[in-house]
């Protein structure tokens, strides 16, 4: 969660608590639809943090794992 805050969320959210991130970004009434081979998330029109959510989504999309990345078991 801390790396998500540092790498993906806007700067003003870096010191937000886990509960705040959970309620404002992860538990929202969005609708997931599928168009062809694409998954589409439809956010509510009155969602207060839509700009921040979309910025975090773009930042997640830009993340790249290092070539030497290993998953520990």
GIHUMO-V918441 format. One record per pair of residues at least 24 apart in sequence whose ideal C-beta (glycine too) atoms are under 8 Angstrom apart, sorted by the first residue. I is the first residue (numbers start at 1). J is the second residue. D is the distance in whole Angstrom. If there is no record, write none. Layout:
I:J:D / I:J:D
This chain:
7:59:7 / 7:63:6 / 8:56:5 / 8:59:4 / 8:60:5 / 8:63:8 / 9:52:7 / 9:55:8 / 9:56:5 / 9:59:8 / 10:52:5 / 10:55:6 / 10:56:8 / 13:52:7 / 24:48:8 / 24:49:5 / 25:49:7 / 25:52:8 / 25:53:6 / 25:56:7 / 28:53:8
